Amino acid sequence: MKVRNKTTGITTEAKKNEDGSYGVEGVRYTKEEMTAMYVPIKESVKVAKPDDNFVHGATDMGGDIGGLAGALALCQGEFIAVKKGIEGHGYNYADINAVLSMALPITSKNGLAITQMNMSSISGDTTLTGVKTIIMHSSGGYISSEIYMPTVKTKMNSLVQMAGVNVTYLRRYGIQSALGLATTDNDGSDK
């Protein structure tokens, strides 16, 4: 299992021995010593068999979570609601540009970096398009979230075009969820 040293923040592997003790980098620890020195890191949990109408994913975190949490708290104290400035599909929404334009100056000022990567998978006959969002802090702490959704071609769009639509959608919601961002229908200047 993965564990993080409470003092150094370094992540390493620990092995539970038959006698209940633990081995970390060749050193044997009792259960009490292990609990005093290390924190277990939860492994990502993935849904084993999604159906065609299910959005699924996994999360993970590690490193200096305290430093990351502190920086994220500072950011959340400065964030404002993102204006829903785009009309489409019968509703208004905040596009990826609006979300990033509001968030990135604040996150970078507080030592946070955000990166997103396109992902894909096949489940049976279903193509899944996904995005992995990672928020990293300069102290080494990170939290990541991976989400997938079914992707099918339509009469008007190829499979590749629909994958692009899904990636944009998942990027926008991934950042909003990870940072705790709200959206609003106006910019607050209307009185």
N, C-alpha and C positions, 0 to 999 in steps of 0.2 A: 504494500500500500504506500501511497505517497504521503509524506509528512513534511511539515515546515518547522524549522527550528525557531522557537519563540524569541530567542535572543538575536540571532543573525538574520532571520527571515529566509534562510536558504532552504530550498525544497530538495528532498532526497527520498530515497526508497527505504522502507522499513520492512523487515520480515518478522512475522510472529513465529516463535519457536514452539515446539510441542509442549515444553514445560511452562508456557505462558509468558516467557520473557521475550524481548524483542532484540533484533540485531539491526544496527544502523552503521553502515560503513565499517564493519568488522568489530564494532563495540557492542557488548551485550548489556541490555538495560532491563531492570525489573519493570513491571507494569506501572508502578508508582513513579519511578524515575522517568519512564517514557512520557507519562502524562505531564510531569513537571517540565520537561524539556521540549516536547514536540506537540504540534497540533495536527490532527489528521486532515488531509485535503480530500474533499469529496470528489470522486471521479464523475465524469460526465455520464449522464444517463440518456440513452437514446431509445426512442420508441422502436420496437422490433419490427412491426409490420403495419405501416400506415395504409389506410384505404385511400381511394381516389379523392375524397373530399376533406382530407385532414391535413392541417398544417402542423408540423412537428419540429422539434429541435432539441438542443442540449445546451447546458451552461457549464462554465468552469471558472475557477478563480484561484489565484495563488500569489506568491510573493508577499510583499508588505501590504496587506489588506488595510491595516490601520492608516498608513500614509495615503493610500488611494481613497479611503472613506473620508478622511479629513479634507482632501483636495476636492472631492466630489461635493461635500457639504458646502464648501466655500463657493463652488460654482452654482449650486442650486440656490444659494442666497442671492445670486446676481441674475440668474436666468429670468427672462420675461416670457410671457406666452407668445408663441409663434403665430403670426397672422395667417389665416387661411386666405391666401390671395389668388388662388387658382380655381377656376370653375371648370368642371368636367364631370362626366358620368352622372349628372343629375345632382351634384353636391359641390360644396367648396372644400378645398383642402390646402394644407401648407405643403408646398413642393420641397424637394430635397435641398434646393438652393436656399430657401427661406430658413429651413431648419439649421443648415450648416452656417449660414451667414450670422445667425443669432448666437449659436453655441460656440463655434471655434475660437473667436477672440477671447472668450471667458475661459474655456477649458485650457487653451495653450498658456494663458497668463498664470494659471494655477498648476502647471506642470503635468497636465493630462494630454495625451495624444489619443486620437481615435483613428482606427483603420478598419476597413471593411474589405472582405474578399468574396468573390463570387464562388459558389459551390454548386455541385450538381451530383445527382445520384439517380439510380434506377431502382424502383421497387416493383417487382413483377413486370407488368406492362406499362407502368406509370413512370414518366420522366419527372424527376423532382428538381426544381431550381431552388437554390438557397443562397444565403448570405451569412457570413460569420462576421460579427461586430466585436471588436476588441477595444476596450478602454484600458490604456496603460498609464501608470504614473511614473514620474521620474525616479521614485524610490524603488521601483521594480515590481510594485503590485499591479495586478491585472485582473480584469473580469471579462469574460467572453461569453457571447451568446450566439448560437448557431441555429438558424431556422430554415426549414424547407417547405415548399408547397408544390402541389401538383401543377404541371405545365402541359397544356394541350394546345395544338394549333386550332385556329378558328378559320372561318371562311375568308376573313380579311387579313389574317396574320399567320405567318409561318411559325413553326415551333421555336425557331431562333428569335423571332420578333417577340413572341409571347414570353420567352425566357427573359428578354430585356425588360419588358413591362414588369414582370414579377420581381426582378432584381431591384429595380428602382423602388417599387412598393416596399419590399422587404428592407432595403437600406433605410428608407425614411422612417419606417416604424421601428426598426432596430435601434437607431440612434435615439429616437424619441423615448422609447422604453428604457434603454440603458441609462440615459441621463435624467429621466423623470421629467421630460418636457411636456408642457401643456400647449394646446392651440386655442386660438380665439377667432371669432368672425370679424372683429375689428381691432384696430391698433391701439385702442384706449384713448385716442385723441378726440373722438366724437363725444360731445357733451350735450 
